[in-house]
Amino acid sequence: MSSRTAETLLWAQYPDGRYGAVVQSDGQAIYFAIQKLNDGEPTDTPSRWVWVRNLRPAPLMAADPAQDPGRLPLVAESYCLSPQGGSPLDLERTQIRWFEQGIGAMLIEGDQLLAVLPPQPKLDLPGFSADCRQACSVASPLVDDDLYAHQADSLRDYWSDWAATAPAALWREALMPSLTAGLGTQIEEFRATGSAWPPLRIAHLGTALVTVGVALRCQPLVERELLNYADHQRLELAVRLPADAAAPQIQATAEWLAGLARYPWHHETCFLPLQTIATAPPIATDAASVTIMSERQMAQREQRAAIELPAYRQQAVNLLWLSPTGHRA
């Protein structure tokens, strides 16, 4: 999508700084797009975009964008619910609402959902548009979206909570009793450095390090892997420490765990049990990778009762263990 003659109407940055969402118009059409950022600046032109509406009467046939690369393409009459063209956005009443994952967003005017860019960066289909009558190269009908559009209200509440309360502190308060009951008294706590979002802490309990804060947002792309995806979107990560681990090793492992806690969102993937990841904690000097184990698998291995974590926003939160595997070459 070229921006040579298009004006930016709205722009929003996802809180962790990795994605931006932009609404553009050149006076003949409106488009909504997601782009990756680096230090708050776009790394390239938007690569995921969806048509929102025409602002002028639709042509009988779609124009070839290559003939006029400086304009946003009009959608042909047969694909439009409003072929006569719609009104410009009321920018005072229009907002961009991010999915928790940060890879997708919604465009909303007043109470009306206009467009959805799903949090699936490699989705073959374009996003969904309320003014689209049948699927074309730049949009699919919003009524065909049975997975994401219904989340508009819950996402409004999610971001309102971040604006009005302290979700990270509340989640820590809810989580720690389950962790201390299952793993032992907390020895120390590490805070992730910098201004990364959401806030993250690493708790040292007994002979384990556990993240506190990963569950504050859904991990991406689980819906592509599992039918019961809602039961696997929220998680905390844990790793065992040797009983004789020295303070520098523990500190280094906490830093490693904090980095891995951002991995699904930084690399557009997800963590699921039995996956193998080509990294190993500093305390496992001979390991070349880690295998993800569910809490129930780990409890069976260690012959102890499984730890049940509290739910977050009415969704299950899974405790996933990173078990060193393989051997360094």
N, C-alpha and C positions, 0 to 999 in steps of 0.2 A: 504494500500500500504506500503510494507516494505521498509525501507531505509538502511537495513544492508549492502547491496552491491551497492546501488545506489549512484551516485554522484550528488550533487546539482550543476546545471549549471547556473541557474538564481534564484534570490530571490528578492521580492519587498514587501514593507510594505505600506498598505493603510495609507493616511495621519493622520487619527484619531487614528492609532495604534491598532485597534481591529482585523485586518486581515492581513495575509501574504499570498503571492502567491509564489509557488516554481515550478521550472522545474527540473525534475530529469531524469537521465539515468543511466542504468547499462551496457551500451554497446550493448544491444540487443533491447531496446525499449526506447522511450521517453514518459514521462507522465507529465501532468500539473495539479497542485492541489492548493486548497485554504484551509487554516487552521486558526483557531482562535488563537489570541495572548493574552498574559497577561504580561504587562510590557515589550513588545517587544519580548517575548519568546513564542514559540509554546506551547499551553496547551496540545496538544496530536498529534498523527500522523495525517496527512491530512485525512479528512473524505469525502471530495468532490474532485474527481479527474477524469481526462479524458485522454484517450490514444491519443497521438499526431501522432506517426508513429513508425513502426518497423524500426530497423537499419540493420536487416539481413532478409533473405528470410523467408516468413511466413510459419508456419506449415500448413499442410492440415487441421488439427483439433486443436482447442484451447487446450493448456496444462492446466492441473489442477494446479492452483497456490499453492494449499495446498501441492503438491508434491515437490515444490521448493520455500518455502516461502521467501527466501532471494533474489529472482529475480523479476523483473517487467514482468508481463505476456506479451507474444507475442500475437498479434491478428491473428486469423486464416485467411488463404488465401482468403476465400470467402467474408470476410468483408473488405478487403483492396483494395483501388484503385491502390496501388503500391505494389503488393504482393512480389516483388523482394527485397523490403526494400528501405528505403530512405537514404539520406545523413545526417550526424550529423548537428546540428544547426550551422549556422554562428552567433556566439554569439555577434559579433560586430554589426550585423544588426538585432538582435532579441530583442524584448522588451515586457514587460508585461504592458498592458494598462487596468487600473481599470475602471469598471463601476462607475458612480457617487455614487451609493448606497454603494459601498465598499464590497458587499457580493459576487460579481462575478468579473471576469476579462477576458481579451482576451490575446492570445499569438500571436504575429505578427513578421514575419521575413521579413525585407524589406518592401515591399508593400503588402505582402501576409498574409492574415488572416489564421492562422494554427488551432486555437482551441478557443472555447468559453466555459467558465463556467458561465452559466447565474446567475444573481443576485436573485436566488430563492433557498434558502438553503434546502428546503424540496421537491424539484422537484424529481419526481420518476425516470425520465430518467437521464442518465449520461450527460455530456457535449457534445458539438459538435466538430467534427474533420474534417478538410479538406481532410484527407486521408481515411476517413471512407466511404465505399460504401453502407453498410446497417447496420441498428442498431444492436448493440450487447450489452453485459453487461458493456462494458467500454467506449462506444462512440456511438453517433448518427451522421449521415451524416450532414455536415455543410449546405448542400443545403436544408435540412429540416427545418433549422432555419429561420423563416420568421419574427422574432420579435427582435432579438438582433444583428445579424451580420451587419445589415445595419447601426448600430450606430458607427461603427469604426471611420469614419471620424469626426463625431460630437464629439466623445470622445477625439480624438486627439486635436481638437480645444479647447475643454473644459480645458484640462490639460495644453495646451500651454498658455491659458489665465491666469491660476493661476501662471505659471512660469514667465510671462512677465508683468502682470498688477496687480492691486489691486482690485479684484472683490468685496471684502467685502465693501470697501469704495465707490466704484461706485454704488453698490446696495443700500447702505444707502442713498446716494445722490438722487437716483431715487425714493426711497420708501417714504422718509419723507414728501414730499409735499402732497401725498395722505393721509397719516396718520394725519398730522396736520390739513388738511382741514376737515377731518371727525370727528376727536376726540378732537381737540383743541391744543393749544400751548404746546410744549414740556416743561415739568417742570424739569426733570432730566433724566440722562441716566446711566444705570449700565452696566459694562463690565463683562462678564463671566471670572472668574479667571482661571489661569492655561494656558496651551498651547493647549487646545482642538481645534480641527479643524472640521468645518470651524469656523472662529471667530464669536462670538455671542455677541450682545448687547440687553439690555432690555430698551425700551423707556417708560418713564412715561409721558403720555399725558392726560390732563384732569383727568378723573377718570378711566383710563385704563392703563394697562401695556401690551406692545406689543413686541414680539421678532423682532429683525432685524438681519437676517442672516440665518434663517432656510431654506429659499428658495434657498440658494446657491448650494444645491445638491438635487437630486430627493430622495424622501422617498421611501423605498423598498416595494416590494410586491403588489403595487397597481394594477399591471397588472393581478394579480390573482383574484382581487375582482371586477374590472370594465372593461367593454368593452372600454369606453372612458378614459382609465387610464391616458393618457397624460395630461388630463385636471385636474388631481388631484395629480400629483406627487410633485408639489411645493406648499409650504404653509408658512405662518407665524401664530403664535399663539397669542391669546389675552385673558385677563381676566379683569373683572370689579373690581374696588376698591370701598369700601364704601366711601361716601363723607367725613366722619370723620376719615378715616384710619390714624393711627399714623405712624411716620417715621419708627420705628422698624418693624411694620407690613408690610409696603410697601417693605422694604428691604428684609424681610423674604419671601414675596410673589415673589419678583423678583428672588431670588435664587431658589425657588420652580419651577418657570416657566422656568428658564434656564436649570434646571435638566430635566424637562419634554420635553424640546425641543430636547434632544438627544435620547429620548425614542425609537422611531421607529428603529433607527440604532443600538442601543444597545441591543434591544430585538427582532430584525428581525420581525417587524410588521409594520403597517401603521395606520395613523390617517384619519378617514373619518367621515363626519357628522353623528350624531345620535348615535355614539358609546359612551359607558359609560366606564370610567376608574376609577379604585378603588384608587383614591387619591383625595385630596381636598386642596385648597390653605390655607395658615395660616390665611387669613382674614375671612374664612368661618369656624368658630369654630364648628358649628353644622353639617356640611356636611360630608358625608362619601365618596363621589365620585364626579366626574364631568361628564357632558354630553357635547359632542362636538356639537356645533351649527355652521352652515355656517354663513357667514356675512349677507346674505340676511335674514336668519331666525332671527338673532339678530336685524337687522335693523327694521324688522316688529314688533318684540317684543317692541323695544324702540321707535317705531314710528318716525323714521328718515330716511334720504336717505342712501342707501347702499354705502359703500366705495368701489371704484374700484381700486385695486392695479395694478401697472404696470406689464407687462409681464417680465419674465426673460428667456433669451436664447430662445425667441419666444414661451414660454409656459406660460399658465395662472398661476398666483399665487393666491391662495385662503387664505383669512383671516378666521381662525377658532377660535371660542370663546369657552372657557372652563367654562361652567356654573355649579356652585355647585349644587348637587342634593343629595337626600337620607339624612339619619340621622345617626349620630354615635350611636353605641349601648350603 
